[in-house]
Amino acid sequence: MLRHWFLMRGSIPRLLELTYWPIMQMVTWGFITQFLASESSLIAQAAGIFIAAVLLWDVMFRGNLGLCLSFMEEMWARNLGHLFVSPLRPLELVAALMAMSVIRTLIGILPATALAYLFYAYNIYDMGLPLLAFFINMLAMGWVIGLLVSALVLRLGLGAESLPWILIFAFWPISGIYYPMDVLPGWLQAIGYSFPPAHVFEGMRQVLFEGTVHWGHLAAAVGLNGLYLGLATLFFLHVFRVARVRGLLLNIGE
């Protein structure tokens, strides 16, 4: 974790990359929200709903990339073998990757939330404690995807390094980010509700429209994240153990 912190802290391009995309998405969707607020009474009831949605989606996206990129930088540098000359345990590696994911996500998201307030007078923190619950659940789902992708890259080689960008966007249409879940066909709703993001975005809309917390959605998100995160961690540790036995830590190719 310290290695990646020192590397990131001393690299202006890396810091700019972390903040660039959340800010660009927030600015783009902020102006779309301003336009729709003047055209739709529904949107006017909860100004900033698209800004909140894109920021929460970016938490999951950044959580995934923060974990994956920290791991793949070790692979690109051919450094995994050197790391495990030390007493570092695989589970400690997972914990450090998650910690770096939190740091990278906060660096990316906090400036975007500040600009949302400056540009559009929208303060996402007005949601209060529900926002913290949404943030943690989206971050945890990002970790699930990040661990799965990292395990696949470790097993399949660096030729699979595009998976972090591919896999996460499979959740885009079934998560109800910018529209309610009942817009989807019934069978697709069932698939969407089997993952935490759909529950988070439905809960977010209820907080913004009605000012109440839907405890059912929140409990479902927490339960699903706990299940998936446990399974993803076990899968990563299993693949890591196989990679160590087969010598893949020292022989990483395309």
C-alpha angles and dihedrals in degrees: 000000000000091000091057093042092054091044093051096041092056096047118080092186091055092050092047091050091053093054100034102074099043089050093047092050092046092050093047096047092040092063091044089053092050090053095047092045089065092047105040128053090200093057090043088060090065109025112198097027091133091047090052090047095051092046092051091046089051090054089061092042093048092043089056095045093042091059097038097047093048088054096042093049086063089051094046089051091046086234105133093091091051092049092056094051081077122070089265112140122214092242089052088052089055091050092049092049089052091049091051088048090057091050094047092046094051091048089053101041105039096064089047092053090049092052091047087061094044096046103035106014087240116143111192089189089072086084087073121192095357087065090058090051091049091047094051093047094049091046091050091051088051088054091051092055092041093054092047092049093045090052091049092048090049091050100039100033134239091308085083095054093114091067096093090065095039103046099047094054089058084077094052099089097038099047099073093232098158101012136040118268093242087072088073125080113267095253091050091048089056091053092046094050091053087072128061101238094069090055091046095053093044088050091047092054092050091052092049097042102035105017092233134112118239099218093189093061091044093050091047092051093049093046095047092046091051091051097044095042091052092049093045091051092050090048092050093048091048093051090045091053091050091047091052092050092048094045095244092138090070098033109050115162142164 
